[in-house]
Amino acid sequence: MLWFAAAMCSSAPAARGAEGLRISWTNNMLTLRRADLPGGKIDVWYLEAFCRSGGHEREWNQTTLPHRTQLVSADKSGKKLTLRSRVADAVEVEHDIKAAADEVDFRVKLHNAGAERIDVDWFQPCMRVGQFTGLAQSNYISRSFIFTAQGLTWLDKTRRTEEARYRGGQVYVPAVVPLQDVNPRPISPDRPVNGLIGCVSSDGKWMLAMAWDHTEELFQGVIICLHNDPRVGGLGPGETKELRGKIYLLRNDAQELLRRYRKDFGGSSAGAQK
């Protein structure tokens, strides 16, 4: 009986984890839940903003485009959501979001229904990581990372700058993206070599990371958040573009994270939509 009770106790967390991630969305906040998740949940501001090009040297309110997102459907199991955004009146965006055991998959289709080109250059999903890392704004970069030419690089070990239109945070820009188009926050000289940005949990057992197939910037923000901000590159009249993204929740194993990323995105480096 004692052995049976011990076995039941030891298997309970694994059983709860086996149920996988569940997702919900309300008031522009996408919430990921899993029973064994450090902090119990992860919130993603989905979406914070859609942005024009040329934003690094101007006021933020001159860069953002008006947008509104609404829930179209959600299944009862918490495994699938469909959202629809309207951007600058003419751009229609469909978001198909699916949760699995250890990842969330994003398929985003953007269509310009208007007669003129729309400068929707990139957008911002903002992943809140305070509960997951157990740290504050002052120190969460010590558990946060990107991949540079040196491999996995902790953000507190990257070269950081302070001067920009807005102080605080740090922007990491893929080599193919013009610096003038990114967030008006300080830009690091260190360039990411892929589209992964993530962090390690407070107990050291888990890795949380976000990736997209086309990346405008990787961004360490000012509300204990991490971004992979996807690049659209503008939409001509009648043009449609599709983007793919992932949020991974894996055991703390950088090589496994890279293997999954390469499997999903073909090993391509962070880059721009054509």
Backbone bond lengths (Angstrom), bond angles and torsions (degrees), N, CA, C in turn:
res aa  C-N    CA-C-N  psi(-1)  N-CA   C-N-CA  omega(-1)  CA-C   N-CA-C  phi
1 M - - - 1.462 - - 1.528 110.77 -
2 L 1.363 115.84 -41.73 1.464 118.63 178.63 1.516 110.41 -63.05
3 W 1.349 116.20 -41.75 1.467 119.53 179.25 1.527 110.71 -62.28
4 F 1.347 116.10 -41.01 1.455 120.46 -178.56 1.533 110.68 -63.96
5 A 1.363 115.45 -43.19 1.465 119.37 179.58 1.516 111.09 -63.32
6 A 1.352 116.23 -42.34 1.464 120.21 179.06 1.520 110.80 -63.00
7 A 1.335 115.50 -41.79 1.457 119.80 -179.95 1.519 110.94 -63.86
8 M 1.328 116.58 -40.83 1.452 120.25 178.61 1.528 111.28 -63.52
9 C 1.331 116.32 -42.74 1.470 120.06 -179.77 1.513 111.37 -64.77
10 S 1.343 116.49 -42.56 1.452 119.77 -176.49 1.517 111.51 -71.19
11 S 1.342 117.21 -29.07 1.449 119.52 -177.50 1.524 112.60 -87.19
12 A 1.348 117.11 -15.55 1.463 119.37 -175.38 1.519 112.95 -60.43
13 P 1.369 120.32 -47.81 1.457 118.68 179.29 1.518 112.76 -61.27
14 A 1.345 116.47 -39.71 1.460 119.37 179.35 1.519 110.52 -63.44
15 A 1.351 115.91 -40.53 1.453 119.41 179.83 1.521 110.85 -64.50
16 R 1.336 116.24 -42.01 1.459 118.44 179.20 1.523 110.16 -65.42
17 G 1.332 116.74 -40.72 1.460 119.85 178.66 1.514 112.32 -64.65
18 A 1.355 116.27 -32.38 1.451 120.57 -179.12 1.524 112.33 -64.23
19 E 1.328 117.33 -20.64 1.453 119.86 176.67 1.523 111.55 -65.99
20 G 1.306 116.46 -19.96 1.451 121.05 175.69 1.509 113.58 82.36
21 L 1.318 114.26 179.03 1.456 121.51 179.17 1.521 110.70 -73.70
22 R 1.329 114.84 145.91 1.463 121.85 172.58 1.524 107.40 -124.14
23 I 1.328 115.50 147.90 1.458 120.22 -175.11 1.525 111.15 -128.47
24 S 1.326 114.41 149.61 1.457 121.78 173.01 1.521 107.87 -146.43
25 W 1.340 116.07 161.58 1.468 120.33 -178.57 1.516 109.41 -143.12
26 T 1.323 116.08 130.38 1.459 121.37 173.58 1.518 108.94 -156.80
27 N 1.321 116.98 142.12 1.465 122.92 177.58 1.530 112.51 50.28
28 N 1.327 115.68 46.22 1.468 123.11 177.71 1.524 113.82 65.59
29 M 1.325 117.87 18.73 1.464 120.90 178.03 1.537 109.45 -119.89
30 L 1.325 114.72 118.09 1.458 121.95 173.94 1.521 107.84 -91.25
31 T 1.337 117.29 125.42 1.464 121.12 -177.12 1.516 109.99 -115.65
32 L 1.340 115.69 128.64 1.456 123.39 175.84 1.517 108.03 -104.39
33 R 1.337 116.46 131.82 1.459 120.66 179.57 1.526 109.89 -131.29
34 R 1.319 114.40 143.45 1.459 121.87 170.18 1.513 107.22 -156.36
35 A 1.320 117.86 142.75 1.464 121.38 -169.86 1.520 112.51 -59.57
36 D 1.332 117.56 -35.65 1.468 119.78 -176.54 1.522 112.57 -99.39
37 L 1.327 117.20 16.16 1.450 121.91 -178.53 1.527 110.47 -76.79
38 P 1.330 118.95 126.73 1.470 120.21 176.11 1.524 110.78 -56.31
39 G 1.326 116.19 125.95 1.456 120.68 -176.03 1.507 114.00 85.35
40 G 1.340 117.29 -8.24 1.459 121.42 174.82 1.507 115.72 84.35
41 K 1.339 118.38 -28.75 1.460 120.83 -178.21 1.524 109.70 -159.56
42 I 1.326 115.03 163.24 1.462 122.51 172.55 1.520 106.86 -129.99
43 D 1.324 115.75 127.58 1.460 121.39 177.15 1.517 109.86 -101.06
44 V 1.322 114.79 137.89 1.463 121.76 176.04 1.524 107.63 -125.57
45 W 1.326 117.16 118.87 1.465 120.79 175.53 1.518 106.99 -71.25
46 Y 1.338 114.50 102.65 1.465 121.05 -171.79 1.535 108.49 -128.12
47 L 1.342 115.30 91.14 1.458 125.36 15.81 1.523 109.64 -129.59
48 E 1.325 115.36 147.92 1.452 119.97 -179.40 1.522 111.78 -73.55
49 A 1.340 117.28 -45.20 1.463 119.54 -175.33 1.517 110.81 -162.75
50 F 1.349 115.80 152.54 1.457 124.21 162.50 1.524 106.22 -109.69
51 C 1.358 116.76 139.63 1.460 119.80 -166.57 1.522 112.68 -130.50
52 R 1.339 114.30 146.98 1.460 122.31 172.19 1.535 110.15 -80.52
53 S 1.306 115.54 165.66 1.468 120.71 172.54 1.523 109.52 -72.89
54 G 1.335 115.93 167.67 1.458 121.56 174.79 1.507 114.75 71.41
55 G 1.347 117.30 27.69 1.449 120.41 -171.43 1.518 117.04 -86.25
56 H 1.330 118.96 -9.02 1.463 118.42 -170.95 1.526 113.36 -69.22
57 E 1.315 118.04 -28.29 1.467 120.04 -173.60 1.524 112.94 -108.47
58 R 1.331 118.93 14.52 1.466 117.90 -179.05 1.519 111.06 -131.53
59 E 1.313 115.31 172.53 1.452 121.53 179.16 1.525 110.21 -62.86
60 W 1.342 114.82 143.06 1.466 120.88 -175.18 1.532 111.55 -60.64
61 N 1.340 117.54 -38.29 1.466 119.10 -178.08 1.525 112.60 -69.86
62 Q 1.327 117.76 -11.39 1.458 121.08 174.38 1.528 112.35 -91.35
63 T 1.325 115.14 -10.25 1.467 120.87 179.70 1.528 112.04 -96.54
64 T 1.322 117.69 -35.53 1.458 120.96 -176.20 1.523 111.60 -75.46
65 L 1.331 114.67 144.82 1.459 122.87 176.64 1.528 109.21 -101.65
66 P 1.323 118.42 144.88 1.470 119.20 176.52 1.528 110.76 -63.12
67 H 1.323 116.27 134.91 1.459 119.41 -179.95 1.524 109.98 -150.21
68 R 1.316 114.25 157.29 1.463 121.56 175.91 1.518 108.47 -145.32
69 T 1.319 116.67 131.97 1.467 122.04 179.99 1.520 109.32 -117.75
70 Q 1.322 116.37 140.56 1.456 121.43 178.43 1.525 110.19 -135.03
71 L 1.323 114.93 155.29 1.462 121.70 177.14 1.520 109.13 -80.96
72 V 1.334 116.17 128.06 1.457 122.10 176.71 1.522 110.64 -94.99
73 S 1.342 116.30 -46.21 1.460 119.95 179.91 1.522 110.04 -158.35
74 A 1.334 115.47 155.16 1.470 122.77 176.01 1.522 107.81 -149.26
75 D 1.341 117.50 127.86 1.451 118.18 179.20 1.535 110.49 -79.23
76 K 1.317 116.39 157.99 1.458 121.47 -174.35 1.524 112.99 -68.58
77 S 1.315 117.64 -21.66 1.462 120.75 -178.18 1.521 112.82 -79.58
78 G 1.338 117.85 -8.70 1.454 120.67 -177.46 1.512 113.48 73.90
79 K 1.329 116.30 25.61 1.462 120.30 -176.88 1.520 114.30 -108.02
80 K 1.341 117.40 -13.96 1.462 118.61 -174.24 1.522 110.16 -147.62
81 L 1.333 115.38 135.20 1.460 123.07 175.90 1.523 109.15 -132.04
82 T 1.319 115.36 147.32 1.459 121.20 167.90 1.518 107.73 -125.19
83 L 1.348 115.54 127.72 1.454 122.34 177.91 1.522 109.14 -120.06
84 R 1.335 115.07 157.75 1.463 119.68 175.02 1.524 108.33 -134.51
85 S 1.332 115.45 129.94 1.469 121.23 176.67 1.518 109.82 -113.21
86 R 1.315 114.42 148.19 1.467 121.78 171.25 1.517 106.51 -119.46
87 V 1.347 116.12 123.67 1.462 121.95 -174.67 1.525 108.99 -122.58
88 A 1.333 115.62 127.73 1.468 121.28 176.88 1.523 111.52 50.22
89 D 1.305 116.26 36.42 1.472 124.62 176.60 1.527 114.25 70.08
90 A 1.335 118.24 -40.95 1.464 119.99 -170.39 1.519 114.75 -97.57
91 V 1.341 118.51 -19.88 1.459 120.94 -174.23 1.525 110.22 -95.91
92 E 1.325 116.02 124.90 1.453 122.85 177.02 1.524 108.65 -105.45
93 V 1.323 117.24 130.59 1.466 122.06 -176.32 1.523 108.77 -125.28
94 E 1.317 116.44 122.59 1.470 122.33 176.43 1.524 108.52 -105.54
95 H 1.337 116.58 129.55 1.460 122.72 -179.95 1.530 108.95 -117.51
96 D 1.313 117.00 116.42 1.468 122.11 171.89 1.522 107.09 -105.65
97 I 1.341 116.49 117.62 1.463 122.17 -173.02 1.522 108.37 -123.51
98 K 1.335 116.89 125.87 1.460 121.84 -177.20 1.521 110.26 -128.34
99 A 1.331 115.85 138.12 1.462 121.89 178.10 1.520 109.77 -104.88
100 A 1.321 116.44 141.15 1.457 123.55 174.75 1.527 108.04 -125.24
101 A 1.313 116.98 -163.59 1.465 120.45 -176.36 1.520 111.70 -61.56
102 D 1.331 117.22 -44.67 1.462 120.46 -172.30 1.520 113.50 -136.88
103 E 1.338 117.11 23.78 1.448 120.26 178.06 1.522 110.40 -158.53
104 V 1.317 114.46 160.42 1.460 122.29 170.39 1.516 107.22 -122.85
105 D 1.329 116.57 130.07 1.456 123.24 -175.52 1.527 109.70 -106.28
106 F 1.347 116.89 132.76 1.458 122.97 179.41 1.525 109.44 -116.55
107 R 1.328 116.01 129.29 1.465 121.94 170.87 1.528 106.63 -124.44
108 V 1.331 115.57 117.15 1.463 121.04 -172.50 1.531 108.70 -122.33
109 K 1.322 115.41 127.41 1.463 121.42 177.57 1.527 108.87 -118.86
110 L 1.337 115.48 123.56 1.465 122.15 -179.46 1.520 109.02 -112.42
111 H 1.326 116.45 131.36 1.465 121.01 -178.18 1.522 109.56 -133.90
112 N 1.312 116.01 128.38 1.460 121.98 175.18 1.523 108.52 -90.31
113 A 1.318 115.93 106.58 1.466 121.02 -178.93 1.518 112.38 -86.47
114 G 1.327 117.34 -0.49 1.460 120.69 -176.74 1.511 113.68 -92.55
115 A 1.318 115.71 -179.36 1.464 122.91 -176.87 1.524 112.51 -97.97
116 E 1.339 118.10 -0.83 1.456 121.68 179.98 1.519 110.66 -126.97
117 R 1.328 115.77 155.46 1.459 120.16 176.49 1.527 110.34 -63.99
118 I 1.337 116.92 138.46 1.461 122.60 177.02 1.526 108.22 -112.47
119 D 1.317 115.76 126.16 1.469 121.41 -178.84 1.536 109.94 -83.90
120 V 1.337 115.58 64.24 1.466 120.19 171.45 1.525 105.88 -95.29
121 D 1.320 115.12 97.78 1.461 120.95 -169.00 1.522 112.68 -89.96
122 W 1.350 117.31 -34.07 1.467 121.12 -178.05 1.519 109.18 -164.73
123 F 1.338 116.16 167.97 1.465 119.66 177.28 1.519 110.51 -142.08
124 Q 1.341 115.50 169.22 1.462 121.52 -168.19 1.532 113.17 -124.56
125 P 1.339 118.24 105.60 1.467 120.86 161.34 1.538 108.18 -91.04
126 C 1.317 116.98 125.42 1.471 122.06 -172.37 1.531 109.43 -109.60
127 M 1.331 117.46 107.65 1.462 122.94 -175.99 1.529 110.52 -92.17
128 R 1.330 116.44 114.86 1.464 121.98 -178.52 1.538 109.50 -81.87
129 V 1.323 117.89 128.72 1.465 119.87 -172.07 1.528 113.35 -127.24
130 G 1.327 117.96 14.35 1.460 120.24 -178.65 1.514 113.32 -62.80
131 Q 1.341 117.42 -50.33 1.461 120.66 179.53 1.518 111.33 -64.10
132 F 1.325 116.64 -39.30 1.463 120.67 -176.79 1.525 111.47 -66.35
133 T 1.332 117.29 -45.39 1.464 119.90 -178.93 1.521 112.72 -82.14
134 G 1.338 116.95 -22.38 1.459 120.76 -176.30 1.517 112.96 72.43
135 L 1.341 117.23 16.62 1.463 121.34 -176.18 1.529 110.78 -118.74
136 A 1.325 115.32 174.96 1.462 122.58 -176.87 1.525 110.36 -108.09
137 Q 1.326 115.33 176.80 1.459 120.29 179.37 1.526 112.01 -56.24
138 S 1.320 116.64 -33.32 1.463 121.31 -175.22 1.523 113.62 -72.36
139 N 1.340 118.50 -21.30 1.467 118.45 -172.45 1.522 115.67 -139.24
140 Y 1.338 119.63 2.21 1.468 118.41 -176.03 1.518 112.72 -68.23
141 I 1.338 117.64 -16.87 1.463 118.34 177.26 1.527 111.93 -66.56
142 S 1.329 118.26 -16.63 1.466 120.06 178.30 1.525 111.60 -71.37
143 R 1.334 118.10 -17.68 1.467 122.15 176.10 1.523 111.96 -112.94
144 S 1.331 117.10 12.01 1.459 121.89 -178.86 1.520 109.83 -112.43
145 F 1.340 117.17 151.71 1.463 120.11 -172.11 1.521 112.05 -148.51
146 I 1.330 113.96 159.12 1.451 124.20 162.99 1.527 106.40 -130.92
147 F 1.329 117.45 179.81 1.458 122.22 173.35 1.522 108.71 -112.90
148 T 1.334 115.16 123.04 1.461 122.38 176.81 1.531 108.35 -114.28
149 A 1.317 116.58 -172.11 1.466 120.65 177.09 1.522 111.59 -61.01
150 Q 1.329 117.56 -19.60 1.470 122.27 178.43 1.531 112.39 -89.97
151 G 1.315 117.96 3.33 1.463 121.63 -177.81 1.519 110.90 95.69
152 L 1.337 116.94 -154.94 1.457 120.15 177.94 1.525 108.87 -59.33
153 T 1.331 116.17 125.29 1.462 121.71 -175.20 1.520 109.22 -127.47
154 W 1.332 116.87 118.95 1.462 121.01 177.55 1.520 108.91 -67.55
155 L 1.310 116.73 141.19 1.461 119.79 -174.13 1.518 113.12 -64.65
156 D 1.336 117.63 -28.67 1.466 118.27 176.94 1.526 112.19 -74.34
157 K 1.338 117.14 -7.30 1.468 121.33 176.50 1.531 111.90 -102.88
158 T 1.321 117.92 -3.86 1.460 119.81 176.95 1.525 109.47 -78.32
159 R 1.321 115.12 160.80 1.463 120.24 173.66 1.535 107.88 -75.47
160 R 1.317 115.74 124.70 1.452 120.86 -173.61 1.526 110.61 -118.29
161 T 1.315 115.85 146.03 1.455 121.63 176.06 1.522 109.31 -118.36
162 E 1.314 116.58 166.03 1.464 121.62 -176.66 1.521 113.51 -121.05
163 E 1.333 117.30 -25.14 1.460 119.82 -172.75 1.525 111.17 -85.97
164 A 1.329 115.28 126.31 1.457 122.94 174.85 1.520 107.18 -170.38
165 R 1.316 116.72 174.22 1.468 119.85 178.26 1.521 110.62 -56.92
166 Y 1.362 116.16 -40.31 1.457 121.08 176.00 1.524 108.59 -119.82
167 R 1.327 117.28 130.19 1.457 121.92 179.52 1.526 110.23 -79.59
168 G 1.338 115.52 157.60 1.459 121.51 175.69 1.517 112.02 94.74
169 G 1.346 115.15 151.52 1.456 120.34 -178.25 1.516 111.49 74.95
170 Q 1.339 115.43 -178.24 1.464 121.27 -179.92 1.519 108.96 -156.17
171 V 1.343 115.18 134.76 1.457 122.36 -178.48 1.524 109.01 -108.52
172 Y 1.336 116.17 132.34 1.464 122.77 178.57 1.527 106.88 -117.58
173 V 1.339 116.18 117.65 1.457 120.91 -166.82 1.527 110.80 -111.84
174 P 1.342 118.54 126.07 1.462 120.54 173.86 1.524 111.47 -57.46
175 A 1.308 115.99 150.66 1.466 121.32 -172.68 1.524 112.97 -60.38
176 V 1.341 118.69 -27.25 1.460 120.71 -175.15 1.519 113.20 -90.00
177 V 1.323 118.52 -2.37 1.470 121.63 -177.15 1.532 109.71 -98.25
178 P 1.330 118.34 129.34 1.482 120.62 178.20 1.535 110.91 -63.43
179 L 1.319 115.61 132.49 1.464 119.95 -177.86 1.523 112.22 -62.20
180 Q 1.326 117.60 -28.82 1.464 119.28 -177.61 1.529 112.42 -70.99
181 D 1.339 117.70 -12.51 1.463 119.93 -175.86 1.523 113.91 -91.74
182 V 1.329 118.74 -7.47 1.461 119.59 -169.95 1.530 111.59 -94.76
183 N 1.332 113.95 -179.53 1.455 125.48 177.97 1.540 112.08 -46.65
184 P 1.338 118.78 140.39 1.464 120.37 -179.99 1.529 113.38 -80.88
185 R 1.309 116.40 38.00 1.469 123.52 175.20 1.533 109.17 -107.13
186 P 1.335 118.28 169.44 1.470 120.39 -178.54 1.530 112.73 -58.91
187 I 1.321 115.99 138.80 1.464 122.60 -177.47 1.523 109.35 -104.66
188 S 1.328 116.41 126.77 1.458 121.32 176.22 1.531 110.25 -75.73
189 P 1.334 118.01 144.77 1.467 120.22 172.34 1.527 112.61 -68.50
190 D 1.331 118.15 -18.06 1.462 121.43 -177.97 1.523 110.30 -78.97
191 R 1.324 116.05 129.19 1.461 122.32 -177.36 1.531 110.45 -100.31
192 P 1.323 118.25 134.25 1.461 119.83 173.91 1.528 110.64 -72.91
193 V 1.332 116.28 147.90 1.466 120.66 179.31 1.523 111.93 -103.17
194 N 1.324 117.44 -5.92 1.456 120.65 173.60 1.524 108.71 -149.11
195 G 1.328 116.72 -176.05 1.454 121.26 -174.77 1.508 115.03 -95.09
196 L 1.312 118.35 22.45 1.465 121.63 -177.89 1.526 111.67 -97.78
197 I 1.331 115.64 134.65 1.455 122.10 166.42 1.526 106.40 -139.32
198 G 1.339 116.38 138.70 1.457 117.51 -175.24 1.510 112.96 -163.63
199 C 1.329 114.29 -169.21 1.461 121.18 -177.94 1.522 109.43 -154.90
200 V 1.329 114.90 166.74 1.464 122.76 179.43 1.525 108.20 -110.44
201 S 1.329 115.94 143.58 1.455 121.71 -175.26 1.522 112.47 -69.37
202 S 1.324 115.25 164.89 1.459 121.82 -177.94 1.518 112.48 -59.77
203 D 1.348 117.65 -31.11 1.463 120.58 179.76 1.529 112.59 -91.60
204 G 1.334 117.46 0.57 1.459 121.56 177.72 1.513 115.10 76.35
205 K 1.329 118.39 5.72 1.466 120.65 -174.01 1.522 113.63 -94.34
206 W 1.340 118.68 -18.68 1.454 121.40 -169.70 1.523 111.31 -126.92
207 M 1.333 114.07 152.06 1.455 122.43 169.75 1.519 108.71 -118.44
208 L 1.319 115.27 134.08 1.458 122.82 174.08 1.514 106.98 -117.51
209 A 1.333 117.97 130.24 1.466 119.80 -177.93 1.519 110.34 -148.60
210 M 1.331 114.72 151.97 1.462 121.71 175.93 1.519 109.22 -120.94
211 A 1.346 116.13 144.79 1.465 121.63 177.31 1.524 109.26 -147.55
212 W 1.344 115.87 149.75 1.465 122.73 170.86 1.520 108.46 -134.45
213 D 1.327 115.53 159.67 1.463 118.26 -177.92 1.521 112.73 -76.96
214 H 1.325 119.09 -19.56 1.461 122.98 173.39 1.523 107.48 -134.35
215 T 1.317 116.08 124.68 1.462 121.64 -170.62 1.524 111.10 -121.15
216 E 1.328 115.16 127.19 1.460 121.20 171.90 1.522 110.55 -79.43
217 E 1.333 115.73 -46.51 1.463 121.35 -177.25 1.515 109.28 -161.29
218 L 1.318 115.90 154.42 1.451 123.26 162.78 1.523 105.60 -103.33
219 F 1.325 116.91 135.95 1.456 119.42 -169.13 1.518 110.56 -139.26
220 Q 1.328 115.50 128.15 1.463 122.58 168.99 1.509 106.01 -98.17
221 G 1.353 115.14 115.20 1.448 119.95 -168.23 1.515 114.79 -93.77
222 V 1.319 115.12 -162.86 1.457 121.61 -172.01 1.530 112.09 -116.92
223 I 1.338 116.92 16.31 1.470 121.01 173.75 1.535 109.42 -132.85
224 I 1.335 116.06 42.65 1.473 123.89 -177.18 1.530 109.12 51.83
225 C 1.316 115.20 58.31 1.465 120.88 -175.43 1.520 110.33 -136.38
226 L 1.334 114.46 159.30 1.453 123.07 173.93 1.521 108.56 -128.94
227 H 1.332 116.18 142.92 1.461 122.11 -179.32 1.528 110.57 -127.31
228 N 1.317 117.58 137.80 1.453 122.53 147.13 1.521 104.14 -109.18
229 D 1.312 117.14 109.71 1.453 121.93 -176.99 1.521 109.05 -94.13
230 P 1.340 118.18 112.72 1.469 121.00 -174.08 1.520 112.64 -70.40
231 R 1.319 115.21 144.31 1.462 122.05 179.38 1.524 110.13 -97.17
232 V 1.317 115.97 130.03 1.468 122.84 175.37 1.522 109.89 -99.19
233 G 1.327 116.96 -46.22 1.459 120.34 178.55 1.510 114.41 84.43
234 G 1.345 117.16 18.89 1.464 121.06 178.61 1.516 112.11 85.60
235 L 1.338 115.45 159.37 1.467 122.06 -179.27 1.525 109.63 -134.67
236 G 1.329 115.86 121.86 1.456 120.52 174.80 1.519 111.36 -74.81
237 P 1.330 117.91 171.53 1.464 120.78 178.67 1.530 111.49 -57.37
238 G 1.330 116.19 125.13 1.458 121.02 179.23 1.518 115.01 75.20
239 E 1.327 118.07 1.91 1.468 121.16 -175.45 1.527 111.96 -79.84
240 T 1.333 114.90 146.36 1.464 122.70 176.63 1.525 109.29 -125.89
241 K 1.320 116.50 136.41 1.462 121.92 173.83 1.522 109.10 -130.36
242 E 1.335 115.69 150.39 1.453 121.37 179.59 1.524 109.92 -124.38
243 L 1.329 115.82 140.14 1.459 123.08 179.16 1.520 109.55 -127.59
244 R 1.336 114.90 151.76 1.467 121.24 176.68 1.520 109.28 -125.26
245 G 1.332 115.88 140.92 1.457 120.35 177.90 1.515 111.93 -141.49
246 K 1.325 115.73 164.82 1.472 122.24 177.61 1.521 109.34 -142.72
247 I 1.328 115.22 145.72 1.460 121.76 159.14 1.517 106.36 -114.66
248 Y 1.324 116.57 125.35 1.468 122.09 -179.51 1.526 110.00 -104.81
249 L 1.317 116.67 139.18 1.455 122.65 169.47 1.517 107.03 -127.35
250 L 1.342 116.18 100.63 1.457 122.22 -171.61 1.519 110.33 -126.81
251 R 1.317 115.56 161.70 1.460 119.39 168.37 1.518 109.29 -57.62
252 N 1.321 116.61 153.08 1.458 121.75 -173.31 1.531 110.34 -69.90
253 D 1.317 115.08 87.34 1.464 122.35 -176.98 1.526 107.42 -149.23
254 A 1.314 116.97 100.70 1.458 121.42 -175.16 1.529 111.95 -62.94
255 Q 1.317 117.72 -35.91 1.459 120.24 179.71 1.526 111.94 -67.17
256 E 1.322 116.44 -37.19 1.460 119.54 176.33 1.526 110.94 -67.90
257 L 1.330 116.82 -39.46 1.463 120.07 175.88 1.526 110.52 -59.96
258 L 1.326 117.72 -44.97 1.459 120.74 178.44 1.526 111.80 -64.31
259 R 1.322 116.42 -38.64 1.471 119.69 178.82 1.522 110.50 -61.62
260 R 1.331 116.14 -44.61 1.463 120.32 179.88 1.529 110.60 -65.20
261 Y 1.316 116.12 -43.02 1.459 120.37 179.65 1.535 110.89 -60.45
262 R 1.318 116.49 -46.06 1.471 120.12 -179.06 1.521 111.10 -66.05
263 K 1.307 116.89 -36.58 1.468 120.77 177.07 1.527 110.77 -63.44
264 D 1.327 116.96 -42.05 1.450 121.46 -176.12 1.509 113.52 -79.23
265 F 1.342 117.88 -34.48 1.449 120.88 -171.86 1.521 113.31 -120.10
266 G 1.312 117.18 8.66 1.448 120.39 173.26 1.511 115.75 74.15
267 G 1.347 115.95 13.03 1.458 118.79 177.19 1.507 113.99 76.63
268 S 1.349 117.43 7.12 1.460 119.12 -179.00 1.514 110.21 -71.23
269 S 1.320 116.64 149.23 1.453 120.76 178.34 1.520 109.62 -79.11
270 A 1.329 116.22 165.82 1.455 121.06 177.37 1.513 108.94 -59.55
271 G 1.328 116.49 137.50 1.441 117.99 -177.36 1.513 114.36 -164.22
272 A 1.302 115.58 -173.21 1.452 122.53 -170.42 1.520 111.34 -103.47
273 Q 1.322 116.58 146.59 1.444 121.66 168.16 1.520 109.05 -66.70
274 K 1.293 115.76 142.89 1.470 120.29 174.97 1.539 109.47 -81.80
